[in-house]
Amino acid sequence: MMMYLYAGRTLIRQRGAATLLLTTLMVSLMLIVAGRAALLSRYQLAEVQHDIERRQSFWLAEGGLECLWAQVRSNQAGQTLPSACQPIEHQIQWISPREQQLTVTVGKTTLQKRYRLPLPDMAGSVKTTSRLILTQPAAFAPDVARFNSSGDWACIALRYKYDFYAPSVTTYHPDQLPYLLYSGFPVHSGRCAASYHSVELPVKSAQSDYQYTPGLSPFQDLFGVPVQRWFDVMSQPQVGRIPDTLNDAVSGNLRYTTASALPQARLNQKCGSQIEDLVWRGEMIIWVYGGCVLSDPDVQRINTAIQTKFPRQGIILLIQDGVVGIESHHPLQGMLYQFISPQHPAMVFQSWGDTALQTTLIESLVSLKPQFSITPEQVSYFQHGSFYPAGGLVLDADRHFAVVQGRMDFHYRRDLLMTPLSLIRPARWLGGSWNER
């Protein structure tokens, strides 16, 4: 009897131990599961927090990038936004002579956008479809196109479509010029590549800094549209037009709806004062319809107006379908563009007799004989003196003659074009950005 009772107690104890062990195991498993669940929850919470932070930094970076881009565009257009962007870490980097990259960093998020500057498509201080004749040796501060493999600049002084003549040509290295001539542009090496650098060479022996460009289309190069659409550019409200009779007296818009409706272009004897007046009125792109002759006092007064209204900026002065004559020893703070429209490809220039330059022009043409036999009626552009337009010279009078009487020392400043050109051809995003639009 006692033995059976002892065995029963032993069995009960064994069952209790098993139950206790099972309970302990179950509790342990529950604690493990609960611990893992809690740890997983902490991981999930941390991941959610990190995701929130990533998203916050992303949207802060995007907002900062868009704000800075708006600031860049407004600055290039000579405008000021009402409020500045929130302080944010950013960098503007030169990618090429015509491209920059804007980089914004917020936390671990970095966003970049690359954009094209409001500049002509092709480099060149002078571009001509006219048959250009320089009567004396000429020197040029070049525009720059790209780096070559050695890190030097591809310097471009002049592009010509047909003929170009000068006794000799010289191109400056960028580091030979005051830094302000290349304001805002990196010139770390400051040297032209050997194949893009001519020094006192005749044109036939010049290097690639003087480029024969048979496909040259200066209008599209500057304004970004085919030359057949020149009237669209002329009609834009950002363009100041001369004479004022082209405009509606109330709205100020061009009163003509087609190019064929325009009146006959004539020599404008008062173009100098009218250009000056438009600059004082705040116009940076000035379109003169008809011929124009500028004297040295004209150039000086126009420069004074530019320097007062647009400090350290320039204008684009386009003169259409007529003779262009310059008699000056002062540079123009901007670009000068002579444009003979496709409607008048065979224009004969008979207006020189109504200008004070006729005698000087005839004497210059006589001095060119026998190498050149040219009549005044074949000459679309004539310049007497050391004048040059610092923002670039474009002679877009296909196959007609352009004659420069006097030594040319051309100090090109590409920065003078940024603001006026941005009014009708603003900076734009390029492919490869994080969010292309």
Sequence and secondary structure as in RCSB ss.txt:
>XXXX:A:sequence
MMMYLYAGRTLIRQRGAATLLLTTLMVSLMLIVAGRAALLSRYQLAEVQHDIERRQSFWLAEGGLECLWAQVRSN
QAGQTLPSACQPIEHQIQWISPREQQLTVTVGKTTLQKRYRLPLPDMAGSVKTTSRLILTQPAAFAPDVARFNSS
GDWACIALRYKYDFYAPSVTTYHPDQLPYLLYSGFPVHSGRCAASYHSVELPVKSAQSDYQYTPGLSPFQDLFGV
PVQRWFDVMSQPQVGRIPDTLNDAVSGNLRYTTASALPQARLNQKCGSQIEDLVWRGEMIIWVYGGCVLSDPDVQ
RINTAIQTKFPRQGIILLIQDGVVGIESHHPLQGMLYQFISPQHPAMVFQSWGDTALQTTLIESLVSLKPQFSIT
PEQVSYFQHGSFYPAGGLVLDADRHFAVVQGRMDFHYRRDLLMTPLSLIRPARWLGGSWNER
>XXXX:A:secstr
 HHHHHHHHHHHHHHHHHHHHHHHHHHHHHHHHHHHHHHHHHHHHHHHHHHHHHHHHHHHHHHHHHHHHHHHHHH
HTT   SS     EEEEEEEETTEEEEEEEETTEEEEEEEE SS SS  SEEESSEEEESS EEEE EEEEE TT
S EEEE EEESS EE S EEE  GGGS GGGGTT   SS  B GGG  SSB GGG  TTEEE TT  HHHHHHSS
 GGGHHHHHHSTTEEEESGGGB TTT SBS SSGGGS     BTTHHHHHHHHHHTT SEEEEES EEEEHHHHH
HHHHHHHHHSTT  EEEEEESS EEEE SS BSEEEEEE  TT TT    GGGGSTTHHHHHHHHHHTTTT    
GGGEEEEEESS  BTTEEEEE TT EEEEES EEEE  GGGGHHHHHTTS  EE TTSSS  
